[in-house]
Amino acid sequence: MYFDRHFNLPYLTGILALLALLAAWLVRVENPAAARAYLRNIASTWLFLSAAIVACALFVEQSFSTVAQETARYHPPMISALLGMSMIALMKLRLDLSRIRAVAIVILCSLCVTQAVSDLVATHRWNSYIDDLRSRLAHGQGLIPWEATLQTSSELADANWKLFNKGWIVPYHSIIFAPNGVVRSIVGLPSGTSYRPVDPERPNGLPELRGIDYTPFRGLSR
């Protein structure tokens, strides 16, 4: 849910949606008018929360977490699976859901919107990071110390750089996004990284990959 001052917004959104659906299901009022009023309040509260979640995704930098993507695959598929299994179970039990149908449709449709916005914002963050990485690789030569890349004139670029470059995966990005597959520079591993499946400090041990040419990097590293 929360790691390195960033939180998993889709996870939180899914939990709130499930709580809203549960609250609608638990409404047990004999007076039909009172029951409709309760359900309208639940739907209105959820729509207010949905608007706040969308604003948070758009304007709060801490609402995006790469750790959430790495460990939970960003959660929307898991929420979708849970909701789908719940619907199948309810159909098997042959329960009458007509009284909450409208509220459930509102909650689920707005949930789709909030999750889509979160994913679009996350994709934009990834694209911004890739553009920044490609620019650094195009202008760099040889081994670039990771610590030397953390301070630029852009606060968002610095935040992205710290979020997306974690431990042993750093050199992989440099190789994957090398301009035209020609590796002239590689961002080094953060100091203290013990697990080194790809070690740019040993250029002759870099993995041989089709379409990747290490010749310029190896020449500069000698």
C-alpha positions as semicolon CSV with decimal commas, in nm:
position;residue;x (nm);y (nm);z (nm)
1;M;0,000;0,000;0,000
2;Y;0,276;0,249;0,096
3;F;0,647;0,238;0,020
4;D;0,919;0,502;-0,008
5;R;0,669;0,788;0,041
6;H;0,452;0,669;-0,251
7;F;0,123;0,481;-0,226
8;N;-0,063;0,237;-0,447
9;L;-0,362;0,443;-0,561
10;P;-0,536;0,167;-0,764
11;Y;-0,517;-0,065;-0,464
12;L;-0,678;0,196;-0,239
13;T;-0,940;0,272;-0,505
14;G;-1,036;-0,093;-0,536
15;I;-1,073;-0,133;-0,161
16;L;-1,298;0,175;-0,140
17;A;-1,512;0,046;-0,428
18;L;-1,557;-0,291;-0,256
19;L;-1,653;-0,116;0,068
20;A;-1,907;0,096;-0,118
21;L;-2,061;-0,214;-0,279
22;L;-2,070;-0,389;0,058
23;A;-2,235;-0,086;0,220
24;A;-2,502;-0,086;-0,053
25;W;-2,563;-0,458;-0,003
26;L;-2,597;-0,418;0,374
27;V;-2,869;-0,153;0,347
28;R;-3,173;-0,318;0,507
29;V;-3,458;-0,068;0,543
30;E;-3,823;-0,167;0,511
31;N;-3,930;0,177;0,390
32;P;-3,851;0,186;0,013
33;A;-3,807;0,564;0,009
34;A;-3,561;0,551;0,298
35;A;-3,370;0,265;0,134
36;R;-3,340;0,463;-0,191
37;A;-3,214;0,763;0,007
38;Y;-2,944;0,552;0,173
39;L;-2,837;0,409;-0,162
40;R;-2,826;0,755;-0,322
41;N;-2,603;0,875;-0,036
42;I;-2,369;0,581;-0,087
43;A;-2,351;0,648;-0,461
44;S;-2,296;1,022;-0,407
45;T;-2,021;0,959;-0,153
46;W;-1,849;0,718;-0,389
47;L;-1,870;0,963;-0,682
48;F;-1,715;1,233;-0,464
49;L;-1,434;0,994;-0,370
50;S;-1,389;0,901;-0,738
51;A;-1,343;1,266;-0,832
52;A;-1,090;1,307;-0,551
53;I;-0,903;0,995;-0,667
54;V;-0,886;1,123;-1,025
55;A;-0,752;1,458;-0,901
56;C;-0,501;1,277;-0,682
57;A;-0,378;1,067;-0,977
58;L;-0,338;1,376;-1,192
59;F;-0,181;1,617;-0,947
60;V;-0,022;1,426;-0,657
61;E;0,318;1,285;-0,751
62;Q;0,319;1,046;-0,454
63;S;0,010;0,866;-0,589
64;F;0,226;0,659;-0,825
65;S;0,433;0,369;-0,695
66;T;0,665;0,155;-0,905
67;V;0,687;-0,096;-0,619
68;A;0,312;-0,147;-0,654
69;Q;0,362;-0,232;-1,019
70;E;0,650;-0,469;-0,946
71;T;0,489;-0,662;-0,662
72;A;0,115;-0,645;-0,739
73;R;0,110;-0,584;-1,115
74;Y;-0,060;-0,254;-1,028
75;H;-0,363;-0,431;-0,881
76;P;-0,652;-0,354;-1,124
77;P;-0,650;-0,712;-1,265
78;M;-0,663;-0,850;-0,911
79;I;-0,957;-0,625;-0,819
80;S;-1,132;-0,722;-1,144
81;A;-1,083;-1,090;-1,067
82;L;-1,219;-1,046;-0,715
83;L;-1,523;-0,853;-0,839
84;G;-1,585;-1,110;-1,113
85;M;-1,570;-1,402;-0,871
86;S;-1,804;-1,217;-0,635
87;M;-2,057;-1,170;-0,915
88;I;-2,035;-1,539;-1,010
89;A;-2,087;-1,639;-0,647
90;L;-2,390;-1,412;-0,615
91;M;-2,539;-1,558;-0,934
92;K;-2,489;-1,911;-0,801
93;L;-2,667;-1,817;-0,478
94;R;-2,955;-1,669;-0,684
95;L;-2,975;-1,361;-0,464
96;D;-3,201;-1,073;-0,561
97;L;-2,968;-0,785;-0,651
98;S;-3,228;-0,566;-0,820
99;R;-3,241;-0,316;-0,532
100;I;-2,872;-0,229;-0,561
101;R;-2,832;-0,274;-0,936
102;A;-2,825;0,097;-1,018
103;V;-2,577;0,178;-0,740
104;A;-2,355;-0,115;-0,837
105;I;-2,346;0,002;-1,201
106;V;-2,253;0,356;-1,093
107;I;-1,976;0,229;-0,864
108;L;-1,829;-0,016;-1,115
109;C;-1,839;0,227;-1,410
110;S;-1,675;0,505;-1,210
111;L;-1,422;0,253;-1,077
112;C;-1,326;0,176;-1,438
113;V;-1,277;0,547;-1,502
114;T;-1,059;0,604;-1,195
115;Q;-0,844;0,299;-1,268
116;A;-0,808;0,403;-1,633
117;V;-0,692;0,751;-1,528
118;S;-0,439;0,599;-1,288
119;D;-0,303;0,376;-1,565
120;L;-0,283;0,663;-1,814
121;V;-0,093;0,877;-1,564
122;A;0,140;0,585;-1,487
123;T;0,203;0,530;-1,860
124;H;0,283;0,900;-1,899
125;R;0,531;0,876;-1,611
126;W;0,699;0,577;-1,773
127;N;0,719;0,756;-2,108
128;S;0,870;1,063;-1,944
129;Y;1,131;0,847;-1,775
130;I;1,217;0,665;-2,100
131;D;1,256;0,995;-2,286
132;D;1,487;1,122;-2,012
133;L;1,686;0,798;-2,012
134;R;1,732;0,800;-2,390
135;S;1,852;1,159;-2,377
136;R;2,107;1,077;-2,108
137;L;2,230;0,771;-2,297
138;A;2,260;0,966;-2,624
139;H;2,472;1,236;-2,460
140;G;2,675;1,012;-2,227
141;Q;2,985;0,803;-2,284
142;G;3,116;0,501;-2,100
143;L;3,007;0,413;-1,748
144;I;2,785;0,677;-1,588
145;P;2,784;0,659;-1,204
146;W;2,427;0,615;-1,084
147;E;2,471;0,867;-0,804
148;A;2,572;1,132;-1,059
149;T;2,233;1,108;-1,232
150;L;2,010;1,196;-0,939
151;Q;2,016;1,575;-0,956
152;T;1,887;1,765;-1,261
153;S;1,694;2,085;-1,318
154;S;1,362;1,893;-1,321
155;E;1,207;1,784;-0,993
156;L;0,974;1,536;-1,166
157;A;1,260;1,387;-1,370
158;D;1,460;1,336;-1,050
159;A;1,162;1,170;-0,883
160;N;1,110;0,942;-1,183
161;W;1,479;0,855;-1,195
162;K;1,479;0,740;-0,833
163;L;1,151;0,550;-0,870
164;F;1,230;0,358;-1,188
165;N;1,596;0,281;-1,123
166;K;1,600;0,019;-0,850
167;G;1,905;-0,187;-0,764
168;W;2,030;-0,445;-1,012
169;I;1,783;-0,355;-1,291
170;V;1,951;-0,020;-1,369
171;P;2,194;-0,144;-1,641
172;Y;1,917;-0,334;-1,818
173;H;1,736;-0,010;-1,899
174;S;2,053;0,136;-2,048
175;I;2,096;-0,166;-2,275
176;I;1,730;-0,200;-2,374
177;F;1,692;0,166;-2,466
178;A;2,034;0,222;-2,620
179;P;1,987;0,438;-2,934
180;N;1,958;0,208;-3,236
181;G;2,090;-0,080;-3,024
182;V;2,439;0,073;-3,007
183;V;2,554;0,093;-2,645
184;R;2,784;0,389;-2,589
185;S;2,697;0,449;-2,225
186;I;2,548;0,254;-1,935
187;V;2,425;0,390;-1,604
188;G;2,611;0,204;-1,333
189;L;2,471;0,013;-1,040
190;P;2,391;0,201;-0,719
191;S;2,668;0,172;-0,462
192;G;2,623;-0,126;-0,233
193;T;2,436;-0,338;-0,490
194;S;2,551;-0,695;-0,426
195;Y;2,336;-0,879;-0,682
196;R;2,492;-0,807;-1,023
197;P;2,354;-1,029;-1,301
198;V;2,466;-0,756;-1,543
199;D;2,775;-0,572;-1,425
200;P;2,872;-0,274;-1,646
201;E;3,205;-0,255;-1,466
202;R;3,293;-0,579;-1,648
203;P;3,213;-0,488;-2,009
204;N;3,341;-0,817;-2,152
205;G;3,087;-1,006;-1,942
206;L;2,783;-0,819;-2,074
207;P;2,519;-1,053;-2,221
208;E;2,535;-1,102;-2,597
209;L;2,197;-1,003;-2,735
210;R;2,077;-0,994;-3,091
211;G;2,062;-0,637;-3,219
212;I;2,281;-0,499;-2,938
213;D;2,632;-0,370;-3,013
214;Y;2,859;-0,311;-2,712
215;T;3,168;-0,218;-2,917
216;P;3,163;0,160;-2,841
217;F;3,103;0,103;-2,468
218;R;3,377;-0,159;-2,441
219;G;3,618;0,069;-2,623
220;L;3,550;0,355;-2,383
221;S;3,576;0,129;-2,077
222;R;3,930;0,010;-2,145
